Amino acid sequence: MSFQFAEAPERPPDARVFGYARASTSAQVNSVPRQIEDITRRAETVPGQFIGCYHDIASAERYAWTERTNFKRLCGELRKGDSLIVWRLDRLDRNPFRAVECLRWLADQGIYLYVLEFAGVELNLESATGRLLAFVIVGVSEFFAEQKRQSVLDGLRRIKKMGFLHPLVGRSLPGQRVEKILVGEELKPRRAEPSPDHKYVRYIAVWDAEQCALVRECWIRWKYMGHKDKEIGRDFYLRRLRAQDGASWVDEWWGRRNGKEHYRVKDYRRIKAARLLFQELYEKGELPPEMQINDQIIKKVIAAVGHGFPSGPLCVEPSSPPSVEPSSPQQ
């Protein structure tokens, strides 16, 4: 496999060789040593003295090439006639427009670029052919990255539609509990190890009647009684109610001042998330059976607030749909 480029200008005698490696997240940090090893091996055949390899642990979608600490240092070291070796062009930047901007900057500085994934050949950015080929590689890389991203999203939508939770990013909603089930080969997790009995563990979120009653109570008290999240959270705290994961509805910790634990901080985000979920499902008409609401339930919750709630959740199954739309909603 050979490529013909326009003849590159003669390099200065003191030309240097640099490498650059990047991983998007700390979970991918193991790929950095592999990139550095390949870059070091390729640097032995590139004219010039190999100085070293810079690397960053930063997502190219969040941080442009001009915002990464070590790449900025590398750009400050490069001078006309030096060579830069990268594993792939998307190590410079995943965004095609920013990648083109980076390539143009390298061309203006007179830098020789080597891409290992592209047979490790030299891309002479000072020639029209080299720049065209580099831009084509950037476009193709972006195309395949987008295809991979869409494939992953389609898989996650399919899992969510079937009710399964993703083992890494899946989270149950307020009012749901997580159950473990066994599935066959056709529904096994993507990275599951082979099982002798062809049974695999999947996690599924199901609506829990008691938790749904608490979610519904949060929304009723906020919408029709004007209670704030803090007031509802304090009531749940005194009643010693637990959320779907067994944790308290109110998260609390000790704040520190001058190096000492000084004050208690309470967080009511669970209450807010519960009522926002109910509001969304109510507006879409997608309330589960365990969370259905009618006039009888609303009146019972309002009456129970004045007389004090029992120790457990107020779990009332709806006997009939609301006769009229509840009035005087709080905006």
N, C-alpha and C positions, 0 to 999 in steps of 0.2 A: 504494500500500500504506500504510494508516494504522492507527494503534492509538489507542484511547482509554483513558486512565488517570485515576485520581482526581486532582483538582487538587492540585498540589504547593504547599507553603507558600511564601510570598514569601522570596526569597533576600536575604541581607544585602548592603549596597552594596559591601563589600570582599570579596565572594566570589572565590575563586580556582579555577583549573582545573588539574588534574594529569593526567598520562598514565602508564600502566604497560605495559611490553612485557617479554616473556620468551621465551627459547629454551631448550629442554631440554638440548642439548649444544653443544659448540663447533663441531660439524659443521653445525649449523643457525643459526650466528651471523648468516648473511646475511639471515635473516628479520627480525632486529631492526630494521635501518634501514627496511625496508618498513613494519613496524608503527608505528614512530615517525613516518614520513611521513604515514601515514593518520590517526594520532591528531592530529598537528599540524594537518592540514587540517580535521578535524572540530572542533578546539578553536576555530577562528575563528568558528564559529556558536553556540558555547555561551556563555551570559552569564557574565562574570567575566574576570579577568586570567589568561592562560595562563602558568604558572610554569615548567613543563618536564615532561620525560618521564623517569621512572625505568625502569631495565631490569635484569634479572638473567639470567645464564646458569646455570640450575640446573634439574634434573629435578624436576617436581612430584611424582613418585612417591617420590623420596628425601627431598625437602625440603618440608615443609609451608609454608603461607604465613607462618606465624609464625617460620620458621627462615631465610628468605632475607634477606640483608643489606640490599639496597636497598629491598625491599618493607617491611621494618621501619622504615627511615628514612622512607619515604613515609607509613606509618601515623602516625609521630610528627609529621609536618607537617600532616596533614589535621585540619580542625576543622569544626564545624557550619556547613553551608551551602556547603561546597566541592563541586566536581564531580570525578569520576574517570572517565577514558575508558580502556577496554581494547579490545583487538582482538577477543578472544573471552573468554567467561567462564572457559574452562579455563586462561587465562593466570593467573588468580588461584590456582586449584588444580584438579588433575584428579580428585582424590578427591571424590566427590559429598558425602560427609558433612563433609569439611573445607571444601569450597566453600560449603555452606550455613552453616557456622559463620562463614566470612568475610563472607558476605552479611549475616548477622545483626549482626555487629560494625559493618559499614558503616551499616546501618539505625539502630543505636543511636547512632552518632555523627552522624546526620543528613547523610549524604553522598549526593549525587546521582550515579547510576551511568549511564554510557553504554556500550553494547555495539555496536561497529561492525559485526560480522557480523550482528547482528539489526537491520539497516536503520539502525543508528546512532541509534536512538530512546532516549529517556530512560526508565530504569526507576525509578519512584518507590518506593523501598524503604520509605517511610513509609506506603504504602497497601497494603491486603491484595491488591489486584489486581497491583500491581508485584512484591510478594514472591512471589506464586504464579507469575507468569510467569517470574521469575528462577529459581525452583526447577525449573520445567518445563524450562527451557533447560539447566540443569545436568544433569538426568536424561537428556535427549535426547543431549547431548554425550557423556556417559559411555557410553550405549548404542552410539553409532556408533564411539567409540574402542575399545570392547571388540570390536565386530564387525571392525574393521580389524585389531586385534591377533590375533584368531583366524584371520583370513584369511592374515596373514603367517606365523603358526605352521604352518598347514596347508600352505602352500607350501614352508616349510623341511622339514617332515616328508616331503613328496612328493619333494623333491630328495634328501634323505638316504636315502630308501627306494630310490631309483634308483641310489644310489652316488655321486652328484655332491657336490662340495663347494661351499658357498656362497662367492662370490668375496670377500666381506668378512669373514664370521665362520666360514667353514669351516676346520676343522683336522683334520689326519690323526691317527690314533691311533698309539700305540707299535706298531711292527711293520708299519706301512703306509708306502708311498711314493706320491707324487703323480704322476700322469701326465696329460698333456694330450691330449684327443681332440677331434675335430670332430663336431658334431651338426647336424641340420637345423633347419628353421623351428619344428617342433613342440616342440623342446627348447631353444630359444635362451634365453640369460639375459634377464631382464626388461628391463634397461636397455641391452642391447647395441645398437650402432649397426647400421643396415641393411648387409648384406653383398651385393655383386654376385653372388657365387656361391652365396648362401643357405647358407653354412657358418659355424658359430659355434664358438668355443673354449669347452670346458667342462673342468673339472678333476675327476678321479675318483681316489679312494683305493683302492689295491689292496694286498693282503697280499704282503709280500716275504719269501721263504724265509729269508734270512740274518737279517733283523731279527726275524722271528718266533722264530727259534732263540735269539736273545739275550733276548727277552722271556720265553721259556720257561725259559731258564737262570736268570734273575733269580728266578723263582718257585720253582724247584726248590731253589736254594741257600738261599733264605729259609725255605721251609717244611720241608725235610727235613734241612738241615744247620745251621740256626740262624744263618746269616750275616746281618749287618745291612746296611742299604743302603750305609753308608759303606764296608764291607769289599768289597762287590760293586763299588761305584763305583771304588774304588782299583784293583781288579783289571782292570776295563775300561779304566781310564786307562793302566795300564802296558801293556796289550795294544794300545793305540791304536785302540780300536774307536770307530766313529762311529754316531750315531743316524740315523733315517730322513731327517732334513733336512740331513745332512752335518755336524752339530755334534757336539761331544764329549758323551758320556754324563754327564760331570761338568762343570757350569758353575763357573767360578772367576773371581774378580776380586780386586783389591787393596783391602783396607779402609784407611780413613784415620783417623788419630788425630792430633789437634793440627795438622790441615791437611797432614799428610804421609802418604804411603803407608807403612803400618806392618806390616800382616799380610795374609796371603792367606786369602780366604774361598772355601770350596768348597760347592757346592750339589748334593745328590743327589736332587732331586725327580724327575728322569727315571727313575731306578731305581725309586722308589716308585710312580710312575704306571704303569710297565710291569708290575710284579708285581700291583698292584691290578686292572689291566685283565685280566690272565690269570686272577686269582682270580674275577672277576665272570663272565667267559666260561665258566670251568670249572664254576662252580656252576649256571649256566643251561644247560649242555650245548650251548653255541654256539661251541665252539672251531673256528676255520677249519682246513682240512686242513693248512696249513703250520705249525700250532701244536699239532697233536694230540700226545698224550703217552701213553706206555706204560712198562711196567717196564724194558724194555731201555734206553730213553732216560734214565730216572732213574738207573739204575746206571752208565751211561756218563758222565753229567755228574758224578756223585759220584766216580767213579774218576779222571776227568780233573782234578778239583780237587786231588787229592793228588799227581798227577804233573806238574802244571803244564799249563796250556792251550796249544794252538797259538796262532800269531799271529792267526788269524782266528776267526770264531765257530764254535761247535760246532753244526753243522747236520746233524741226523740225521732222516731221514724215517721215520715210524713204519711198521713192517712188519706189526704186528698190534695189536689193541686190548689194553689191560691185562688180564692174566689175573685179577688180584685188585686190589682197591682198595689203593693205597699206604698203608702203616701208619705209625703214630706221627707224625701231623701236629703241627706246631708251632702252638700257639694264639696 
